Amino acid sequence: MKTELGLDERDPGCFLHTYSVVMVLRKAALKQLPKNKVPSMAVMIKTLTRTSAGAGAVFRDPTGEIQGTVHRLLLEERQSELRPGSVLLLRQVGVFSPSHRNHYLNVTPNNLLRIFPPEPEGSCSQWQVRCWWP
């Protein structure tokens, strides 16, 4: 994914550093997200639980995990691609913070830039072998 997008993991200005899960959680708690939105973010689906209104999800990256939701329309449009192990490239994704300690990503069709499929069974994933950045 990094190669395809031309991302340099050594660049401290890369959004993978600035908007990792741990940084999003920290900025949400401090109310430092502009309009409660994350400009750019990449997360992997850890779990996806479908409901009649959409899906609940746990998203992760090398720094941690965050809970969230996936909009019903997105599930309908991209059902075969949205599964555990898929990496989502997101933009202007909303963060719902009902309390100081609870924060949730709200993924909608408008937020999704691209889906990278899970690594095939038995292969070494970039997420498992090493973090995106040192």
C-alpha positions in Angstrom: 0.0 0.0 0.0 2.8 2.5 0.9 4.5 1.9 -2.4 1.3 2.3 -4.4 0.6 5.5 -2.7 4.1 6.8 -2.7 4.3 7.2 1.0 7.6 7.6 2.8 7.6 6.1 6.2 10.7 8.0 7.2 8.9 11.3 6.6 7.6 12.6 10.0 5.0 14.7 8.1 3.4 11.6 6.6 -0.2 11.2 7.6 0.6 7.7 8.9 2.5 9.4 11.7 0.2 12.3 12.3 -3.1 10.4 12.2 -2.4 7.0 13.6 -5.0 5.5 15.8 -3.2 6.5 19.0 -2.8 10.1 17.8 -6.5 10.2 16.7 -7.6 9.0 20.1 -5.3 11.5 21.8 -6.4 14.4 19.6 -10.1 13.5 20.0 -9.7 13.4 23.8 -8.1 16.9 23.7 -10.7 18.2 21.3 -8.0 19.0 18.7 -9.6 17.4 15.7 -10.9 20.1 13.3 -14.7 19.7 13.1 -14.2 16.3 14.7 -12.8 15.0 11.4 -9.5 13.2 10.6 -8.1 14.6 7.4 -6.4 11.3 6.3 -6.1 7.9 7.9 -5.4 4.3 7.1 -6.8 1.5 9.3 -7.3 -2.3 9.0 -10.6 -3.9 9.8 -10.0 -6.2 12.8 -13.7 -7.2 13.3 -16.9 -6.3 11.5 -20.3 -7.1 13.0 -23.2 -6.5 10.6 -26.5 -5.1 11.8 -29.7 -3.9 10.1 -28.4 -0.3 10.3 -24.9 -0.9 9.1 -22.0 -2.5 11.0 -20.0 -2.1 14.1 -16.3 -2.5 13.7 -13.0 -2.5 15.4 -10.3 -0.8 13.4 -6.5 -1.1 14.0 -3.2 0.1 12.9 0.3 -0.6 14.3 -0.3 1.8 17.2 -3.6 0.6 18.5 -7.4 0.0 18.0 -10.5 2.1 17.8 -14.1 1.2 17.6 -16.4 2.5 14.9 -19.2 2.0 12.5 -19.5 1.4 8.8 -22.5 3.0 7.0 -25.2 0.7 5.6 -24.7 2.0 2.0 -21.0 1.4 2.1 -21.7 -2.2 3.2 -24.1 -2.7 0.3 -21.8 -1.2 -2.3 -18.6 -2.8 -1.2 -19.8 -5.9 0.7 -17.3 -8.4 -0.8 -14.3 -6.1 -0.1 -15.2 -5.1 3.5 -13.9 -8.0 5.7 -11.4 -8.5 8.4 -7.9 -7.8 7.2 -8.9 -5.2 4.6 -7.1 -1.9 4.9 -9.2 1.2 4.4 -7.7 4.5 3.2 -10.0 7.2 4.6 -10.3 11.0 4.3 -12.3 13.5 6.4 -13.6 10.6 8.5 -15.8 11.7 11.4 -15.0 10.9 15.0 -17.9 10.6 17.4 -16.9 11.3 21.0 -19.8 10.7 23.4 -17.4 11.1 26.4 -13.9 12.1 27.2 -12.8 8.4 27.0 -15.0 7.0 24.2 -14.3 7.8 20.6 -15.6 6.1 17.4 -14.8 6.3 13.7 -17.8 6.8 11.5 -16.9 5.4 8.0 -19.3 6.4 5.2 -19.1 6.1 1.4 -17.9 9.7 1.2 -14.9 9.0 3.6 -13.6 6.0 1.7 -10.8 6.6 -0.8 -9.7 3.0 -1.3 -9.8 -0.5 0.0 -6.8 -2.7 0.0 -7.7 -6.5 0.2 -6.4 -8.7 3.0 -3.1 -10.5 2.4 -3.6 -14.0 1.1 -3.6 -16.8 3.7 0.0 -17.9 4.6 1.7 -14.8 3.3 3.4 -12.3 5.5 1.5 -9.1 5.9 3.1 -5.7 6.1 1.0 -5.2 9.3 2.4 -8.4 10.9 6.1 -8.2 9.8 6.7 -4.6 10.7 5.0 -1.4 11.5 4.4 1.1 8.7 7.0 3.3 10.3 10.0 2.8 12.6 
